[in-house]
């Protein structure tokens, strides 16, 4: 028996991650999120059932009522007979507003949990040349 020499070749082994969070292809994000969502057993107990017609109607009604209320509040603050200050209450919410020289400050208070949100809306200076004044 004769022994023939056998040559072996090898190439470098390179690891490429799949997850884009660890340097993988960013186009894998949507697929990985879809797989994770499909495997998730968690259901949000506070989420409304989107396929339930009653829930859809309730969300639509709430949205329209809040939109109407926002329009009324906007008219009181910025309308033809705008007031300098005021307080509007509905449910557990209070919206107070104060008109300053260059802005209106709105303070929204949720009396149910005590949270407060402050919004400052700048006013248009009609005395500036070129801006209608």
Phi and psi in radians as a Rosetta constraint file:
Dihedral C 1 N 2 CA 2 C 2 CIRCULARHARMONIC -1.878 0.35
Dihedral N 2 CA 2 C 2 N 3 CIRCULARHARMONIC 2.508 0.35
Dihedral C 2 N 3 CA 3 C 3 CIRCULARHARMONIC -1.718 0.35
Dihedral N 3 CA 3 C 3 N 4 CIRCULARHARMONIC 2.068 0.35
Dihedral C 3 N 4 CA 4 C 4 CIRCULARHARMONIC -1.680 0.35
Dihedral N 4 CA 4 C 4 N 5 CIRCULARHARMONIC 2.433 0.35
Dihedral C 4 N 5 CA 5 C 5 CIRCULARHARMONIC -1.251 0.35
Dihedral N 5 CA 5 C 5 N 6 CIRCULARHARMONIC 2.388 0.35
Dihedral C 5 N 6 CA 6 C 6 CIRCULARHARMONIC -1.893 0.35
Dihedral N 6 CA 6 C 6 N 7 CIRCULARHARMONIC 2.214 0.35
Dihedral C 6 N 7 CA 7 C 7 CIRCULARHARMONIC -1.767 0.35
Dihedral N 7 CA 7 C 7 N 8 CIRCULARHARMONIC 2.462 0.35
Dihedral C 7 N 8 CA 8 C 8 CIRCULARHARMONIC -2.094 0.35
Dihedral N 8 CA 8 C 8 N 9 CIRCULARHARMONIC 2.454 0.35
Dihedral C 8 N 9 CA 9 C 9 CIRCULARHARMONIC -2.115 0.35
Dihedral N 9 CA 9 C 9 N 10 CIRCULARHARMONIC 2.628 0.35
Dihedral C 9 N 10 CA 10 C 10 CIRCULARHARMONIC -2.451 0.35
Dihedral N 10 CA 10 C 10 N 11 CIRCULARHARMONIC 2.620 0.35
Dihedral C 10 N 11 CA 11 C 11 CIRCULARHARMONIC -2.098 0.35
Dihedral N 11 CA 11 C 11 N 12 CIRCULARHARMONIC 2.862 0.35
Dihedral C 11 N 12 CA 12 C 12 CIRCULARHARMONIC -1.220 0.35
Dihedral N 12 CA 12 C 12 N 13 CIRCULARHARMONIC 2.353 0.35
Dihedral C 12 N 13 CA 13 C 13 CIRCULARHARMONIC -1.558 0.35
Dihedral N 13 CA 13 C 13 N 14 CIRCULARHARMONIC 2.134 0.35
Dihedral C 13 N 14 CA 14 C 14 CIRCULARHARMONIC -2.092 0.35
Dihedral N 14 CA 14 C 14 N 15 CIRCULARHARMONIC 2.199 0.35
Dihedral C 14 N 15 CA 15 C 15 CIRCULARHARMONIC -1.594 0.35
Dihedral N 15 CA 15 C 15 N 16 CIRCULARHARMONIC 2.261 0.35
Dihedral C 15 N 16 CA 16 C 16 CIRCULARHARMONIC -2.088 0.35
Dihedral N 16 CA 16 C 16 N 17 CIRCULARHARMONIC 2.049 0.35
Dihedral C 16 N 17 CA 17 C 17 CIRCULARHARMONIC -1.191 0.35
Dihedral N 17 CA 17 C 17 N 18 CIRCULARHARMONIC 2.691 0.35
Dihedral C 17 N 18 CA 18 C 18 CIRCULARHARMONIC -1.603 0.35
Dihedral N 18 CA 18 C 18 N 19 CIRCULARHARMONIC -0.720 0.35
Dihedral C 18 N 19 CA 19 C 19 CIRCULARHARMONIC -1.253 0.35
Dihedral N 19 CA 19 C 19 N 20 CIRCULARHARMONIC 2.180 0.35
Dihedral C 19 N 20 CA 20 C 20 CIRCULARHARMONIC -1.129 0.35
Dihedral N 20 CA 20 C 20 N 21 CIRCULARHARMONIC -0.353 0.35
Dihedral C 20 N 21 CA 21 C 21 CIRCULARHARMONIC -1.149 0.35
Dihedral N 21 CA 21 C 21 N 22 CIRCULARHARMONIC -0.394 0.35
Dihedral C 21 N 22 CA 22 C 22 CIRCULARHARMONIC -1.988 0.35
Dihedral N 22 CA 22 C 22 N 23 CIRCULARHARMONIC 0.425 0.35
Dihedral C 22 N 23 CA 23 C 23 CIRCULARHARMONIC 1.722 0.35
Dihedral N 23 CA 23 C 23 N 24 CIRCULARHARMONIC 0.108 0.35
Dihedral C 23 N 24 CA 24 C 24 CIRCULARHARMONIC -1.371 0.35
Dihedral N 24 CA 24 C 24 N 25 CIRCULARHARMONIC -3.108 0.35
Dihedral C 24 N 25 CA 25 C 25 CIRCULARHARMONIC -1.118 0.35
Dihedral N 25 CA 25 C 25 N 26 CIRCULARHARMONIC 2.183 0.35
Dihedral C 25 N 26 CA 26 C 26 CIRCULARHARMONIC -1.142 0.35
Dihedral N 26 CA 26 C 26 N 27 CIRCULARHARMONIC -0.321 0.35
Dihedral C 26 N 27 CA 27 C 27 CIRCULARHARMONIC -1.280 0.35
Dihedral N 27 CA 27 C 27 N 28 CIRCULARHARMONIC -0.148 0.35
Dihedral C 27 N 28 CA 28 C 28 CIRCULARHARMONIC -1.429 0.35
Dihedral N 28 CA 28 C 28 N 29 CIRCULARHARMONIC -0.168 0.35
Dihedral C 28 N 29 CA 29 C 29 CIRCULARHARMONIC -1.002 0.35
Dihedral N 29 CA 29 C 29 N 30 CIRCULARHARMONIC -0.911 0.35
Dihedral C 29 N 30 CA 30 C 30 CIRCULARHARMONIC -1.090 0.35
Dihedral N 30 CA 30 C 30 N 31 CIRCULARHARMONIC -0.717 0.35
Dihedral C 30 N 31 CA 31 C 31 CIRCULARHARMONIC -1.128 0.35
Dihedral N 31 CA 31 C 31 N 32 CIRCULARHARMONIC -0.817 0.35
Dihedral C 31 N 32 CA 32 C 32 CIRCULARHARMONIC -1.127 0.35
Dihedral N 32 CA 32 C 32 N 33 CIRCULARHARMONIC -0.675 0.35
Dihedral C 32 N 33 CA 33 C 33 CIRCULARHARMONIC -1.143 0.35
Dihedral N 33 CA 33 C 33 N 34 CIRCULARHARMONIC -0.717 0.35
Dihedral C 33 N 34 CA 34 C 34 CIRCULARHARMONIC -1.083 0.35
Dihedral N 34 CA 34 C 34 N 35 CIRCULARHARMONIC -0.744 0.35
Dihedral C 34 N 35 CA 35 C 35 CIRCULARHARMONIC -1.130 0.35
Dihedral N 35 CA 35 C 35 N 36 CIRCULARHARMONIC -0.771 0.35
Dihedral C 35 N 36 CA 36 C 36 CIRCULARHARMONIC -1.120 0.35
Dihedral N 36 CA 36 C 36 N 37 CIRCULARHARMONIC -0.713 0.35
Dihedral C 36 N 37 CA 37 C 37 CIRCULARHARMONIC -1.140 0.35
Dihedral N 37 CA 37 C 37 N 38 CIRCULARHARMONIC -0.712 0.35
Dihedral C 37 N 38 CA 38 C 38 CIRCULARHARMONIC -1.139 0.35
Dihedral N 38 CA 38 C 38 N 39 CIRCULARHARMONIC -0.561 0.35
Dihedral C 38 N 39 CA 39 C 39 CIRCULARHARMONIC -1.484 0.35
Dihedral N 39 CA 39 C 39 N 40 CIRCULARHARMONIC -0.289 0.35
Dihedral C 39 N 40 CA 40 C 40 CIRCULARHARMONIC -1.198 0.35
Dihedral N 40 CA 40 C 40 N 41 CIRCULARHARMONIC 2.337 0.35
Dihedral C 40 N 41 CA 41 C 41 CIRCULARHARMONIC -1.692 0.35
Dihedral N 41 CA 41 C 41 N 42 CIRCULARHARMONIC -0.118 0.35
Dihedral C 41 N 42 CA 42 C 42 CIRCULARHARMONIC -1.284 0.35
Dihedral N 42 CA 42 C 42 N 43 CIRCULARHARMONIC 2.308 0.35
Dihedral C 42 N 43 CA 43 C 43 CIRCULARHARMONIC -2.162 0.35
Dihedral N 43 CA 43 C 43 N 44 CIRCULARHARMONIC 2.233 0.35
Dihedral C 43 N 44 CA 44 C 44 CIRCULARHARMONIC -1.203 0.35
Dihedral N 44 CA 44 C 44 N 45 CIRCULARHARMONIC 2.043 0.35
Dihedral C 44 N 45 CA 45 C 45 CIRCULARHARMONIC -1.200 0.35
Dihedral N 45 CA 45 C 45 N 46 CIRCULARHARMONIC -0.350 0.35
Dihedral C 45 N 46 CA 46 C 46 CIRCULARHARMONIC -1.627 0.35
Dihedral N 46 CA 46 C 46 N 47 CIRCULARHARMONIC -0.137 0.35
Dihedral C 46 N 47 CA 47 C 47 CIRCULARHARMONIC -1.287 0.35
Dihedral N 47 CA 47 C 47 N 48 CIRCULARHARMONIC 2.428 0.35
Dihedral C 47 N 48 CA 48 C 48 CIRCULARHARMONIC -1.413 0.35
Dihedral N 48 CA 48 C 48 N 49 CIRCULARHARMONIC 2.503 0.35
Dihedral C 48 N 49 CA 49 C 49 CIRCULARHARMONIC -1.222 0.35
Dihedral N 49 CA 49 C 49 N 50 CIRCULARHARMONIC 1.975 0.35
Dihedral C 49 N 50 CA 50 C 50 CIRCULARHARMONIC -1.234 0.35
Dihedral N 50 CA 50 C 50 N 51 CIRCULARHARMONIC -0.363 0.35
Dihedral C 50 N 51 CA 51 C 51 CIRCULARHARMONIC -1.552 0.35
Dihedral N 51 CA 51 C 51 N 52 CIRCULARHARMONIC -0.163 0.35
Dihedral C 51 N 52 CA 52 C 52 CIRCULARHARMONIC -1.397 0.35
Dihedral N 52 CA 52 C 52 N 53 CIRCULARHARMONIC 2.076 0.35
Dihedral C 52 N 53 CA 53 C 53 CIRCULARHARMONIC -1.022 0.35
Dihedral N 53 CA 53 C 53 N 54 CIRCULARHARMONIC -0.630 0.35
Dihedral C 53 N 54 CA 54 C 54 CIRCULARHARMONIC -1.135 0.35
Dihedral N 54 CA 54 C 54 N 55 CIRCULARHARMONIC -0.688 0.35
Dihedral C 54 N 55 CA 55 C 55 CIRCULARHARMONIC -1.178 0.35
Dihedral N 55 CA 55 C 55 N 56 CIRCULARHARMONIC -0.708 0.35
Dihedral C 55 N 56 CA 56 C 56 CIRCULARHARMONIC -1.093 0.35
Dihedral N 56 CA 56 C 56 N 57 CIRCULARHARMONIC -0.741 0.35
Dihedral C 56 N 57 CA 57 C 57 CIRCULARHARMONIC -1.111 0.35
Dihedral N 57 CA 57 C 57 N 58 CIRCULARHARMONIC -0.753 0.35
Dihedral C 57 N 58 CA 58 C 58 CIRCULARHARMONIC -1.071 0.35
Dihedral N 58 CA 58 C 58 N 59 CIRCULARHARMONIC -0.771 0.35
Dihedral C 58 N 59 CA 59 C 59 CIRCULARHARMONIC -1.113 0.35
Dihedral N 59 CA 59 C 59 N 60 CIRCULARHARMONIC -0.730 0.35
Dihedral C 59 N 60 CA 60 C 60 CIRCULARHARMONIC -1.130 0.35
Dihedral N 60 CA 60 C 60 N 61 CIRCULARHARMONIC -0.749 0.35
Dihedral C 60 N 61 CA 61 C 61 CIRCULARHARMONIC -1.112 0.35
Dihedral N 61 CA 61 C 61 N 62 CIRCULARHARMONIC -0.790 0.35
Dihedral C 61 N 62 CA 62 C 62 CIRCULARHARMONIC -1.057 0.35
Dihedral N 62 CA 62 C 62 N 63 CIRCULARHARMONIC -0.744 0.35
Dihedral C 62 N 63 CA 63 C 63 CIRCULARHARMONIC -1.089 0.35
Dihedral N 63 CA 63 C 63 N 64 CIRCULARHARMONIC -0.774 0.35
Dihedral C 63 N 64 CA 64 C 64 CIRCULARHARMONIC -1.179 0.35
Dihedral N 64 CA 64 C 64 N 65 CIRCULARHARMONIC -0.687 0.35
Dihedral C 64 N 65 CA 65 C 65 CIRCULARHARMONIC -1.136 0.35
Dihedral N 65 CA 65 C 65 N 66 CIRCULARHARMONIC -0.753 0.35
Dihedral C 65 N 66 CA 66 C 66 CIRCULARHARMONIC -1.158 0.35
Dihedral N 66 CA 66 C 66 N 67 CIRCULARHARMONIC -0.647 0.35
Dihedral C 66 N 67 CA 67 C 67 CIRCULARHARMONIC -1.107 0.35
Dihedral N 67 CA 67 C 67 N 68 CIRCULARHARMONIC -0.763 0.35
Dihedral C 67 N 68 CA 68 C 68 CIRCULARHARMONIC -1.104 0.35
Dihedral N 68 CA 68 C 68 N 69 CIRCULARHARMONIC -0.743 0.35
Dihedral C 68 N 69 CA 69 C 69 CIRCULARHARMONIC -1.111 0.35
Dihedral N 69 CA 69 C 69 N 70 CIRCULARHARMONIC -0.721 0.35
Dihedral C 69 N 70 CA 70 C 70 CIRCULARHARMONIC -1.102 0.35
Dihedral N 70 CA 70 C 70 N 71 CIRCULARHARMONIC -0.664 0.35
Dihedral C 70 N 71 CA 71 C 71 CIRCULARHARMONIC -1.123 0.35
Dihedral N 71 CA 71 C 71 N 72 CIRCULARHARMONIC -0.754 0.35
Dihedral C 71 N 72 CA 72 C 72 CIRCULARHARMONIC -1.112 0.35
Dihedral N 72 CA 72 C 72 N 73 CIRCULARHARMONIC -0.745 0.35
Dihedral C 72 N 73 CA 73 C 73 CIRCULARHARMONIC -1.139 0.35
Dihedral N 73 CA 73 C 73 N 74 CIRCULARHARMONIC -0.726 0.35
Dihedral C 73 N 74 CA 74 C 74 CIRCULARHARMONIC -1.063 0.35
Dihedral N 74 CA 74 C 74 N 75 CIRCULARHARMONIC -0.717 0.35
Dihedral C 74 N 75 CA 75 C 75 CIRCULARHARMONIC -1.104 0.35
Dihedral N 75 CA 75 C 75 N 76 CIRCULARHARMONIC -0.690 0.35
Dihedral C 75 N 76 CA 76 C 76 CIRCULARHARMONIC -1.149 0.35
Dihedral N 76 CA 76 C 76 N 77 CIRCULARHARMONIC -0.644 0.35
Dihedral C 76 N 77 CA 77 C 77 CIRCULARHARMONIC -1.483 0.35
Dihedral N 77 CA 77 C 77 N 78 CIRCULARHARMONIC -0.735 0.35
Dihedral C 77 N 78 CA 78 C 78 CIRCULARHARMONIC -2.073 0.35
Dihedral N 78 CA 78 C 78 N 79 CIRCULARHARMONIC -0.028 0.35
Dihedral C 78 N 79 CA 79 C 79 CIRCULARHARMONIC -1.266 0.35
Dihedral N 79 CA 79 C 79 N 80 CIRCULARHARMONIC -2.972 0.35
Dihedral C 79 N 80 CA 80 C 80 CIRCULARHARMONIC -1.056 0.35
Dihedral N 80 CA 80 C 80 N 81 CIRCULARHARMONIC -0.658 0.35
Dihedral C 80 N 81 CA 81 C 81 CIRCULARHARMONIC -1.907 0.35
Dihedral N 81 CA 81 C 81 N 82 CIRCULARHARMONIC 0.915 0.35
Dihedral C 81 N 82 CA 82 C 82 CIRCULARHARMONIC -1.046 0.35
Dihedral N 82 CA 82 C 82 N 83 CIRCULARHARMONIC 2.396 0.35
Dihedral C 82 N 83 CA 83 C 83 CIRCULARHARMONIC -1.639 0.35
Dihedral N 83 CA 83 C 83 N 84 CIRCULARHARMONIC 2.725 0.35
Dihedral C 83 N 84 CA 84 C 84 CIRCULARHARMONIC -1.347 0.35
Dihedral N 84 CA 84 C 84 N 85 CIRCULARHARMONIC -0.555 0.35
Dihedral C 84 N 85 CA 85 C 85 CIRCULARHARMONIC -2.773 0.35
Dihedral N 85 CA 85 C 85 N 86 CIRCULARHARMONIC 2.883 0.35
Dihedral C 85 N 86 CA 86 C 86 CIRCULARHARMONIC 3.123 0.35
Dihedral N 86 CA 86 C 86 N 87 CIRCULARHARMONIC 2.977 0.35
Dihedral C 86 N 87 CA 87 C 87 CIRCULARHARMONIC -2.368 0.35
Dihedral N 87 CA 87 C 87 N 88 CIRCULARHARMONIC 2.236 0.35
Dihedral C 87 N 88 CA 88 C 88 CIRCULARHARMONIC -2.122 0.35
Dihedral N 88 CA 88 C 88 N 89 CIRCULARHARMONIC 2.223 0.35
Dihedral C 88 N 89 CA 89 C 89 CIRCULARHARMONIC -2.052 0.35
Dihedral N 89 CA 89 C 89 N 90 CIRCULARHARMONIC 2.405 0.35
Dihedral C 89 N 90 CA 90 C 90 CIRCULARHARMONIC -2.664 0.35
Dihedral N 90 CA 90 C 90 N 91 CIRCULARHARMONIC 2.169 0.35
Dihedral C 90 N 91 CA 91 C 91 CIRCULARHARMONIC 1.041 0.35
Dihedral N 91 CA 91 C 91 N 92 CIRCULARHARMONIC -2.291 0.35
Dihedral C 91 N 92 CA 92 C 92 CIRCULARHARMONIC -1.594 0.35
Dihedral N 92 CA 92 C 92 N 93 CIRCULARHARMONIC 0.142 0.35
Dihedral C 92 N 93 CA 93 C 93 CIRCULARHARMONIC -1.808 0.35
Dihedral N 93 CA 93 C 93 N 94 CIRCULARHARMONIC 2.489 0.35
Dihedral C 93 N 94 CA 94 C 94 CIRCULARHARMONIC -2.251 0.35
Dihedral N 94 CA 94 C 94 N 95 CIRCULARHARMONIC 2.281 0.35
Dihedral C 94 N 95 CA 95 C 95 CIRCULARHARMONIC -2.086 0.35
Dihedral N 95 CA 95 C 95 N 96 CIRCULARHARMONIC 2.002 0.35
Dihedral C 95 N 96 CA 96 C 96 CIRCULARHARMONIC -1.928 0.35
Dihedral N 96 CA 96 C 96 N 97 CIRCULARHARMONIC 2.559 0.35
Dihedral C 96 N 97 CA 97 C 97 CIRCULARHARMONIC -2.419 0.35
Dihedral N 97 CA 97 C 97 N 98 CIRCULARHARMONIC 2.588 0.35
Dihedral C 97 N 98 CA 98 C 98 CIRCULARHARMONIC -2.390 0.35
Dihedral N 98 CA 98 C 98 N 99 CIRCULARHARMONIC 2.219 0.35
Dihedral C 98 N 99 CA 99 C 99 CIRCULARHARMONIC -1.565 0.35
Dihedral N 99 CA 99 C 99 N 100 CIRCULARHARMONIC 2.159 0.35
Dihedral C 99 N 100 CA 100 C 100 CIRCULARHARMONIC -1.767 0.35
Dihedral N 100 CA 100 C 100 N 101 CIRCULARHARMONIC -2.928 0.35
Dihedral C 100 N 101 CA 101 C 101 CIRCULARHARMONIC -1.197 0.35
Dihedral N 101 CA 101 C 101 N 102 CIRCULARHARMONIC -0.747 0.35
Dihedral C 101 N 102 CA 102 C 102 CIRCULARHARMONIC -2.134 0.35
Dihedral N 102 CA 102 C 102 N 103 CIRCULARHARMONIC 0.105 0.35
Dihedral C 102 N 103 CA 103 C 103 CIRCULARHARMONIC -2.797 0.35
Dihedral N 103 CA 103 C 103 N 104 CIRCULARHARMONIC 2.881 0.35
Dihedral C 103 N 104 CA 104 C 104 CIRCULARHARMONIC -2.032 0.35
Dihedral N 104 CA 104 C 104 N 105 CIRCULARHARMONIC 2.254 0.35
Dihedral C 104 N 105 CA 105 C 105 CIRCULARHARMONIC -1.819 0.35
Dihedral N 105 CA 105 C 105 N 106 CIRCULARHARMONIC 2.117 0.35
Dihedral C 105 N 106 CA 106 C 106 CIRCULARHARMONIC -1.838 0.35
Dihedral N 106 CA 106 C 106 N 107 CIRCULARHARMONIC 2.334 0.35
Dihedral C 106 N 107 CA 107 C 107 CIRCULARHARMONIC -2.121 0.35
Dihedral N 107 CA 107 C 107 N 108 CIRCULARHARMONIC 2.037 0.35
Dihedral C 107 N 108 CA 108 C 108 CIRCULARHARMONIC -1.848 0.35
Dihedral N 108 CA 108 C 108 N 109 CIRCULARHARMONIC 2.071 0.35
Dihedral C 108 N 109 CA 109 C 109 CIRCULARHARMONIC -1.996 0.35
Dihedral N 109 CA 109 C 109 N 110 CIRCULARHARMONIC 2.235 0.35
Dihedral C 109 N 110 CA 110 C 110 CIRCULARHARMONIC -1.725 0.35
Dihedral N 110 CA 110 C 110 N 111 CIRCULARHARMONIC 1.836 0.35
Dihedral C 110 N 111 CA 111 C 111 CIRCULARHARMONIC -1.239 0.35
Dihedral N 111 CA 111 C 111 N 112 CIRCULARHARMONIC -0.308 0.35
Dihedral C 111 N 112 CA 112 C 112 CIRCULARHARMONIC -1.214 0.35
Dihedral N 112 CA 112 C 112 N 113 CIRCULARHARMONIC -0.738 0.35
Dihedral C 112 N 113 CA 113 C 113 CIRCULARHARMONIC -2.074 0.35
Dihedral N 113 CA 113 C 113 N 114 CIRCULARHARMONIC -0.029 0.35
Dihedral C 113 N 114 CA 114 C 114 CIRCULARHARMONIC 1.418 0.35
Dihedral N 114 CA 114 C 114 N 115 CIRCULARHARMONIC 0.087 0.35
Dihedral C 114 N 115 CA 115 C 115 CIRCULARHARMONIC -1.303 0.35
Dihedral N 115 CA 115 C 115 N 116 CIRCULARHARMONIC 2.567 0.35
Dihedral C 115 N 116 CA 116 C 116 CIRCULARHARMONIC -2.283 0.35
Dihedral N 116 CA 116 C 116 N 117 CIRCULARHARMONIC 2.323 0.35
Dihedral C 116 N 117 CA 117 C 117 CIRCULARHARMONIC -2.142 0.35
Dihedral N 117 CA 117 C 117 N 118 CIRCULARHARMONIC 2.278 0.35
Dihedral C 117 N 118 CA 118 C 118 CIRCULARHARMONIC -1.988 0.35
Dihedral N 118 CA 118 C 118 N 119 CIRCULARHARMONIC 2.258 0.35
Dihedral C 118 N 119 CA 119 C 119 CIRCULARHARMONIC -2.166 0.35
Dihedral N 119 CA 119 C 119 N 120 CIRCULARHARMONIC 2.248 0.35
Dihedral C 119 N 120 CA 120 C 120 CIRCULARHARMONIC -1.929 0.35
Dihedral N 120 CA 120 C 120 N 121 CIRCULARHARMONIC 2.097 0.35
Dihedral C 120 N 121 CA 121 C 121 CIRCULARHARMONIC -1.908 0.35
Dihedral N 121 CA 121 C 121 N 122 CIRCULARHARMONIC 2.034 0.35
Dihedral C 121 N 122 CA 122 C 122 CIRCULARHARMONIC -1.179 0.35
Dihedral N 122 CA 122 C 122 N 123 CIRCULARHARMONIC 2.543 0.35
Dihedral C 122 N 123 CA 123 C 123 CIRCULARHARMONIC -1.714 0.35
Dihedral N 123 CA 123 C 123 N 124 CIRCULARHARMONIC 2.565 0.35
Dihedral C 123 N 124 CA 124 C 124 CIRCULARHARMONIC -1.263 0.35
Dihedral N 124 CA 124 C 124 N 125 CIRCULARHARMONIC 2.243 0.35
Dihedral C 124 N 125 CA 125 C 125 CIRCULARHARMONIC -1.508 0.35
Dihedral N 125 CA 125 C 125 N 126 CIRCULARHARMONIC 1.759 0.35
Dihedral C 125 N 126 CA 126 C 126 CIRCULARHARMONIC -1.326 0.35
Dihedral N 126 CA 126 C 126 N 127 CIRCULARHARMONIC -0.097 0.35
Dihedral C 126 N 127 CA 127 C 127 CIRCULARHARMONIC -1.537 0.35
Dihedral N 127 CA 127 C 127 N 128 CIRCULARHARMONIC -0.078 0.35
Dihedral C 127 N 128 CA 128 C 128 CIRCULARHARMONIC -1.415 0.35
Dihedral N 128 CA 128 C 128 N 129 CIRCULARHARMONIC 2.263 0.35
Dihedral C 128 N 129 CA 129 C 129 CIRCULARHARMONIC -0.985 0.35
Dihedral N 129 CA 129 C 129 N 130 CIRCULARHARMONIC 2.388 0.35
Dihedral C 129 N 130 CA 130 C 130 CIRCULARHARMONIC 1.579 0.35
Dihedral N 130 CA 130 C 130 N 131 CIRCULARHARMONIC -0.153 0.35
Dihedral C 130 N 131 CA 131 C 131 CIRCULARHARMONIC -1.981 0.35
Dihedral N 131 CA 131 C 131 N 132 CIRCULARHARMONIC 0.541 0.35
Dihedral C 131 N 132 CA 132 C 132 CIRCULARHARMONIC 1.575 0.35
Dihedral N 132 CA 132 C 132 N 133 CIRCULARHARMONIC 0.187 0.35
